[in-house]
Amino acid sequence: MASAAEQLASSLNFSTLSKATELRKRIWFTLGALVVYRFGTYIPVPGVDAAVMAEMLNRNAGGILGMFNMFSGGALGRMTVFALAIMPYISASIIVQLMSSAVPALEALKKEGESGRKRMNQYTRYLTVLIATLQSYGVAVGLESMRSAAGVGAVIDPGWMFRISCVITLVGGTMFLLWLGEQITARGIGNGVSLIIFSGIVANLPRALGNLLELGRTGGLSPLFIVTFLILGFGVIAFIVFMERAQRRVVIQYPRRQVGSRMFGGDATHMPLKINTSGVIPPIFASSLLVLPATIAGFSGTGNMPAWMPLWMSNAFTLVLSEMAPGAPLYMVIYAGMIIFFSYFYTAVVFNPQETADNLKKYGGFIPGIRPGSATADYFDRVLTRLTTIGALYLVAVCLLPQVLTSRYGLPFYFGGTSLMIIVSVTMDTITQMQSHLLAHQYGGLIKKARVKGRR
């Protein structure tokens, strides 16, 4: 057995990959689908002046517009058919997950197995169409009101025809990306939606790195700072890998039982609880909510508040905005607090201690030293609370440190904590799936060899 395990470990190399025909087909399909996505990010929406849109993006690069442009792989800045990217689907998925915890009918549907999962996915698609329609209409109306510094409008021929065509184009692009992501998940390697976001961020990394080196060449940044920054970046990536793989293993014991003259059970296993259960959701939520007021003020052109807002509210809002610049102490405190809040909130949504304890009791499992039922649920709750505290502090550290660098030294979002977490997490998940396919291929080869030897 040991020699077989060593053979499996030593054979996970490129020669094994060349022999795994099924895995090669999946990898090529995934790469082809991502190439199609990248081509789509250069097909413009009809009737939009690309030069005006690029100027508006540069003007609001530090707001939510810049963040969404990063997630769309630059498609929003070029105002292409994939400008909304896959973000409406992510919003719909989060809403459906939150509603499944609050609505009893959806919660019961989630427990129905494969049929329930398909219906939940269908509801998510319907909600994606609704969200994408509302967002695309808002984008169309916003484009009609955008003007460059020279007074040139972003839309060549504004009106209802442009709005209708813009809505149809953007919604169709989002739904095509959703279909493409599902095809990658089913016929490719990795999670399709995550890989689409990942490819959008990675596609602009060379340009961001080039801009960083250009700042060093022109004297905007010192060479020592650039080297220190790159070393710090590799350190943050290593730290993210360590924390994303870290887990608390809760020992689960199953009692021995006798069936006839044979004894079954008595095995001990473990339940892995990740330190960062909520993933990258808290930083995305917190960043979006924090930059939204500043972005609204930036879109007003002069920075003045709307005419309907009372004077005292306008003055208070302006004062808060002046203290909410990225890198300011108030901004950092609120940003950290929102990350911690969403970490606990989303963890409570995705993990139910009482349901987990009931399932263990149903199948006869128990934690040594802990009584089944409510005591086990309380134990899971205590452990998960401590893990979430560590995970929330980890997210705060990863997100705030790059935030200071991006705000003080003008570095783009691509070097921020959120983008690094997405890149690292998706890479780890994809590599894990590739290793699983390679292991399955190796075990299949060993089984075939064993059958041939048995026949001889």
Stockholm file with secondary structure:
# STOCKHOLM 1.0

chainA/1-456         MASAAEQLASSLNFSTLSKATELRKRIWFTLGALVVYRFGTYIPVPGVDAAVMAEMLNRNAGGILGMFNMFSGGALGRMTVFALAIMPYISASIIVQLMSSAVPALEALKKEGESGRKRMNQYTRYLTVLIATLQSYGVAVGLESMRSAAGVGAVIDPGWMFRISCVITLVGGTMFLLWLGEQITARGIGNGVSLIIFSGIVANLPRALGNLLELGRTGGLSPLFIVTFLILGFGVIAFIVFMERAQRRVVIQYPRRQVGSRMFGGDATHMPLKINTSGVIPPIFASSLLVLPATIAGFSGTGNMPAWMPLWMSNAFTLVLSEMAPGAPLYMVIYAGMIIFFSYFYTAVVFNPQETADNLKKYGGFIPGIRPGSATADYFDRVLTRLTTIGALYLVAVCLLPQVLTSRYGLPFYFGGTSLMIIVSVTMDTITQMQSHLLAHQYGGLIKKARVKGRR
#=GR chainA/1-456 SS CHHHHHHHHHTCSHHHHHHCHHHHHHHHHHHHHHHHHHHHTTSBCTTBCHHHHHHHHHHTTTSHHHHHHHHTTTHHHHTBTTTTTTHHHHHHHHHHHHHHHHCHHHHHHHTTTHHHHHHHHHHHHHHHHHHHHHHHHHHHHHHHHCBCTTSCBSBSSCSHHHHHHHHHHHHHHHHHHHHHHHHHHHHSSSCHHHHHHHHHHHHTHHHHHHHHHHHHHHTSSCHHHHHHHHHHHHHHHHHHHHHHHCEEEEEEECCEEEETTEEEECCEEEEEEESCTTTTHHHHHHHHHHHHHHHHHHHTSSSCCCTTSCHHHHHHHHHHHHTCSTTSHHHHHHHHHHHHHHHHHHHHHHCCHHHHHHHHHHTTCBCTTSCTTHHHHHHHHHHHHHHHHHHHHHHHHHHHHHHHHHHHSCCCGGGSHHHHHHHHHHHHHHHHHHHHHHHHHHHHHHHHHHHHHHHC
#=GC SS_cons         CHHHHHHHHHTCSHHHHHHCHHHHHHHHHHHHHHHHHHHHTTSBCTTBCHHHHHHHHHHTTTSHHHHHHHHTTTHHHHTBTTTTTTHHHHHHHHHHHHHHHHCHHHHHHHTTTHHHHHHHHHHHHHHHHHHHHHHHHHHHHHHHHCBCTTSCBSBSSCSHHHHHHHHHHHHHHHHHHHHHHHHHHHHSSSCHHHHHHHHHHHHTHHHHHHHHHHHHHHTSSCHHHHHHHHHHHHHHHHHHHHHHHCEEEEEEECCEEEETTEEEECCEEEEEEESCTTTTHHHHHHHHHHHHHHHHHHHTSSSCCCTTSCHHHHHHHHHHHHTCSTTSHHHHHHHHHHHHHHHHHHHHHHCCHHHHHHHHHHTTCBCTTSCTTHHHHHHHHHHHHHHHHHHHHHHHHHHHHHHHHHHHSCCCGGGSHHHHHHHHHHHHHHHHHHHHHHHHHHHHHHHHHHHHHHHC
//
